[in-house]
């Protein structure tokens, strides 16, 4: 089992944040509509996009990427280990 599924959390990469913001800014969907399609509150999506929320569940990350037609691995990564 991978660490992502064990811990169930992924971190938004810097490039991923830019990709999400660009997809919303330049795409046909508003941030509210992306949130609705992904099943994520607009305020929660805003927190993810602005870096307030640093990790998200795997299922939430998948839903956001699906709503924007982006590849999960291009946007999110495993969070850094803390020991």
C-alpha positions in Angstrom: 0.0 0.0 0.0 1.4 3.4 -0.9 1.8 6.2 1.7 -0.8 8.3 -0.1 -3.5 5.6 0.5 -2.2 4.8 4.0 -2.3 8.4 5.1 -5.1 9.5 2.7 -3.6 13.0 2.2 -1.9 14.7 -0.7 -0.2 18.1 -0.9 -0.8 20.7 -3.6 2.5 21.4 -5.5 3.5 24.9 -6.5 3.1 24.0 -10.1 -0.2 22.3 -9.2 -1.5 25.5 -7.6 -0.7 27.4 -10.7 -2.3 24.8 -12.9 -5.5 24.9 -10.8 -5.7 28.7 -10.7 -5.0 28.9 -14.5 -7.6 26.3 -15.3 -10.2 28.3 -13.3 -9.1 31.7 -14.5 -8.9 30.7 -18.2 -11.5 27.9 -18.3 -15.2 27.9 -18.7 -15.9 27.1 -15.0 -16.0 29.5 -12.1 -14.4 28.5 -8.8 -17.9 28.0 -7.4 -18.8 25.7 -10.3 -15.6 23.7 -9.9 -16.4 23.3 -6.2 -20.0 22.2 -6.9 -18.8 19.6 -9.5 -16.1 18.4 -7.1 -18.4 18.3 -4.1 -16.2 20.8 -2.3 -17.4 24.0 -0.7 -16.2 27.1 -2.6 -14.6 28.4 0.6 -12.7 25.2 1.0 -11.6 25.2 -2.6 -10.4 28.8 -2.1 -8.4 27.8 0.9 -6.8 25.0 -1.1 -6.0 27.4 -4.0 -4.6 30.1 -1.8 -2.4 27.7 0.2 -4.3 28.0 3.5 -5.1 24.3 3.3 -1.8 22.5 2.7 -3.0 18.9 2.3 -6.3 17.4 1.1 -7.8 14.0 1.0 -7.0 11.8 -1.9 -10.7 11.7 -2.8 -11.0 15.5 -2.7 -7.9 15.9 -4.8 -9.2 13.5 -7.4 -12.6 15.2 -7.5 -11.0 18.6 -8.0 -8.7 17.4 -10.8 -11.6 15.5 -12.4 -13.8 18.7 -12.4 -11.0 20.6 -14.2 -9.9 17.7 -16.4 -6.4 17.7 -14.9 -4.1 14.8 -14.0 -3.8 14.1 -10.3 -0.1 13.6 -10.4 0.5 16.9 -12.2 -1.2 18.8 -9.4 -0.7 17.0 -6.1 2.1 15.0 -4.5 2.7 13.1 -1.3 3.2 15.5 1.6 6.7 15.8 3.1 7.4 13.3 5.9 7.7 14.7 9.4 9.8 12.7 11.8 
